Amino acid sequence: MKPSSVTQTLFSQLNFRGDRQKVISSNIANINTPGYKTKELVFENELKKADDSRLKLYTTDKNHLSSFSDDITPATKRVVDVKGLEEQNDGNNVNLDTQMSEMAKNKVIFDAIQASIRKDSTLFKSVIEASSKN
């Protein structure tokens, strides 16, 4: 039983953020590896949306949602090389400042998701306790 309808989304994002932290850590660990290219974790369906300019939402009424996606296929994660970064003489393009910044940003989001899950679980627990008293 799920505490709420958003729990699965929260746990999915938590897993994504954990995997993203691993990719960023790998980038930092390979900062002195000649020829190493910076990696990034992305959702496969987001890449398809970015590549397919035909997918546009047309509204025929002002009450229609302006940014709704009916694509309900589950997202798959994929590690890709980041393009367009400045390379060093050895071919490595990892920038320590950028990676540390991304790691800090990812941690803040991870912590916020954890707090949301805790709050959701606490609310669910209080509902169960209240219903058992009746």
C-alpha positions as CSV (number, residue, x, y, z in Angstrom):
1,M,0.0,0.0,0.0
2,K,1.3,3.4,-0.9
3,P,1.1,6.4,1.4
4,S,0.0,8.6,-1.5
5,S,-0.2,8.8,-5.2
6,V,3.1,10.8,-5.4
7,T,5.2,8.3,-3.5
8,Q,6.2,6.3,-6.5
9,T,7.3,9.5,-8.3
10,L,9.3,10.6,-5.3
11,F,11.1,7.3,-4.9
12,S,11.8,7.3,-8.7
13,Q,13.3,10.7,-8.4
14,L,15.3,9.7,-5.3
15,N,16.8,6.8,-7.3
16,F,17.6,9.0,-10.2
17,R,19.3,11.5,-7.9
18,G,21.3,8.7,-6.3
19,D,22.4,7.4,-9.7
20,R,23.2,11.0,-10.9
21,Q,25.5,11.4,-7.8
22,K,27.4,8.2,-8.9
23,V,27.9,9.6,-12.4
24,I,29.1,13.0,-11.0
25,S,31.5,11.2,-8.6
26,S,32.8,9.1,-11.5
27,N,33.5,12.3,-13.4
28,I,35.4,13.8,-10.5
29,A,37.4,10.5,-10.0
30,N,38.5,10.6,-13.7
31,I,39.5,14.2,-13.7
32,N,43.2,13.3,-14.4
33,T,42.4,10.4,-16.9
34,P,43.6,11.3,-20.4
35,G,40.8,11.3,-23.0
36,Y,38.0,10.9,-20.4
37,K,34.8,12.7,-21.4
38,T,32.3,14.2,-18.9
39,K,29.3,12.0,-18.5
40,E,25.7,12.9,-17.6
41,L,22.7,10.8,-16.6
42,V,19.6,11.6,-18.7
43,F,16.1,10.2,-19.2
44,E,15.7,8.4,-22.6
45,N,12.2,9.8,-23.3
46,E,13.4,13.4,-22.5
47,L,16.1,13.0,-25.2
48,K,13.4,11.8,-27.7
49,K,11.2,14.8,-26.9
50,A,14.1,17.2,-27.4
51,D,15.0,15.6,-30.8
52,D,11.5,15.4,-32.1
53,S,10.3,18.9,-32.9
54,R,7.0,17.5,-34.4
55,L,5.6,16.9,-30.9
56,K,3.8,20.1,-30.1
57,L,0.7,20.7,-28.1
58,Y,-2.1,22.5,-29.9
59,T,-4.9,23.9,-27.9
60,T,-8.3,24.6,-29.5
61,D,-9.8,26.1,-26.3
62,K,-8.4,28.6,-23.8
63,N,-9.2,26.1,-21.0
64,H,-7.0,23.4,-22.4
65,L,-3.8,22.6,-20.5
66,S,-0.8,24.3,-22.0
67,S,2.0,21.8,-21.1
68,F,0.5,18.4,-20.6
69,S,2.2,15.3,-21.9
70,D,0.2,12.1,-22.5
71,D,3.4,10.1,-22.9
72,I,3.0,7.6,-20.1
73,T,5.8,5.3,-21.1
74,P,8.3,4.8,-18.2
75,A,11.5,6.7,-18.4
76,T,14.7,4.9,-18.9
77,K,18.0,6.3,-17.7
78,R,21.0,6.6,-19.9
79,V,24.6,7.9,-19.4
80,V,25.7,10.1,-22.2
81,D,28.9,12.1,-23.0
82,V,28.4,15.8,-22.6
83,K,29.2,17.6,-25.8
84,G,30.7,21.1,-26.4
85,L,32.9,21.2,-23.3
86,E,36.4,22.7,-23.4
87,E,39.1,20.0,-23.5
88,Q,42.5,20.0,-21.9
89,N,45.6,19.1,-23.8
90,D,45.2,15.4,-22.9
91,G,41.6,15.3,-24.3
92,N,39.9,15.3,-20.9
93,N,37.0,17.7,-20.5
94,V,36.1,17.4,-16.9
95,N,35.7,20.7,-15.1
96,L,36.1,20.3,-11.3
97,D,34.2,23.5,-10.4
98,T,31.3,22.5,-12.6
99,Q,31.1,19.0,-11.2
100,M,31.3,20.1,-7.6
101,S,28.5,22.6,-8.3
102,E,26.4,19.9,-9.9
103,M,27.0,17.6,-7.0
104,A,25.9,20.2,-4.5
105,K,22.8,21.0,-6.5
106,N,22.0,17.3,-6.8
107,K,22.4,16.9,-3.0
108,V,20.0,19.7,-2.3
109,I,17.4,18.2,-4.5
110,F,18.0,14.7,-3.0
111,D,17.5,16.1,0.5
112,A,14.3,17.9,-0.5
113,I,12.9,14.7,-2.0
114,Q,13.8,12.8,1.2
115,A,12.1,15.4,3.3
116,S,9.0,15.1,1.1
117,I,9.0,11.3,1.5
118,R,9.3,11.7,5.3
119,K,6.4,14.1,5.4
120,D,4.3,11.9,3.2
121,S,5.0,8.9,5.4
122,T,4.3,10.9,8.6
123,L,1.0,12.0,7.1
124,F,0.0,8.5,6.1
125,K,1.0,7.2,9.6
126,S,-1.2,9.9,11.3
127,V,-4.2,8.9,9.2
128,I,-3.8,5.3,10.1
129,E,-3.4,6.1,13.8
130,A,-6.4,8.4,13.7
131,S,-8.6,5.7,12.0
132,S,-7.6,3.1,14.5
133,K,-8.8,5.2,17.4
134,N,-12.4,5.2,16.0
